[in-house]
Amino acid sequence: MELLILFAIVFIAFQMGKHYGYYKIVKLMKEVAEEQGLDLERELGIVQEREEQKNQPEKVHKLQVEQHGDLLYLFDKESDSFICQGSSVQELCDLAKKHKNVNLAAVLHGEKVFKFQDGISTEVQA
């Protein structure tokens, strides 16, 4: 048992040392790049990837509500996957944002259409 504990301590120490070494190497590379007048993140394309992700349009989810008794069930219309359940459309909006990160959605509930945007539900008038 003592040998197993000793092995675990050595393994953890090795992993911590390895990660610390990676951290120091990256820090040293950034310092050398700055001394040479280079932007290391831009040279490696890291900044460009982040900017491209920000500039992509937000996906509009197409959702559908089914009502059974007093409960409302929210489904993804394209994949027919269950998202959440609640007692009101606003509650569905809150839960969809909280659990599935749905920021923008068009929601069909019977004959009505709702817009979910940033946790706020509004009925769309045609």
N, C-alpha and C positions, 0 to 999 in steps of 0.2 A: 504494500500500500504506500509506503514511504517512497519507493522508487517511482511509482506512478505520479505522486504529488511532485516529486523532484522533476520528472520529465515534463509535467504540465507547466511548472514554473519556468523551466529552461525554454520551452516552446513559446510561452507568452513573452518572455524577455526577448527572444529572437525576433518575434513578429514586431514588437514595439521598436526594437532597434532598427529593423529593416524600414519601417515606415518613417522613423525619424531621419534615417539616412536619405530616403527619397525626398523628404521635406527640405533637408539641407541642400541637396543637389539642385532642386528646383529653385530654391532661393538664391543660390550661387549663380545659376544660369541667368536668372532675371537681373541680378546685379551686374554681371558681365555684359549682358545685352544693353542695359541702360548706360553703362560706361561707354559702349561703342555707338550709342545713339540709335539703338534699334528698339522697336516695340515688339517684344517677343510674342505676345498674344496675337497681335495683328499678323506677324510673320507666319505663325502656325495656323492661322485661319480661325482661331477660337472666337474672336470678336465678330467676324463676318457671320459665322453660324448663328450667334446670338441675335444679331441684327436681322438676319433672314427670318428667324423664328418670330420676332416681334412684328415684322412687316407682313406676315401671312394673315390673310383674312380669317376671322373667327368662324368656325364651323357652326352652321345653323342645324340643330337637331330637329328631326321631325318626330313628334311624340303623339301618342293617342291615349285618351283616358277611357277606361271602362268602369262603369258603376255597377256595383252589386250591393244592394241594400243601402246602407249609409256610407259604405267605404268606396273610395275612388282608387283605382289602380292605374299607374302610369307605365306605359310600355313604349319602347322604341319602335316606331312604325316600320323602319327598314329591316331590322333584325328580329323584331317581335320579342325582344328580351325585356324582362321585367326590370323596372327601375326603382319604384317605391310605391307606397300606399299611404293614403291620408284621408282626412275627412273633408278637406276643402281644396280648391285649386291652388290657393296661396300656400297651403301646407305642402302640397306636391311640389310646388316651385322651390320652396325652401329646402326640402329634402333632396330634390334632384341636384340642386347646387351643392349641397353639403356632402352628399354621398357619391355622386357621379360627376361632379364638377361640370354641370350643364349650365353654362353662362348665357347662352342664347338658343331659344327654341321656339318653334311653332307647334302649338298643341291643339289637337282636335278633341273637343268634348261634346259629343252629340252633334247639334247643329251649330255650336259656337266654336270660335277660334280664339285662342289665347296666345299671348306673347310672353315668354319667360325671358327676362333680361336682368342679369346681375341680381337674382333673388327676388325680383318684383314681377308679379303677374298682372297683366292688363288684358282686358278683352278687346279684340280687334273688331271694329265695325266696318262692314263692307260698303 
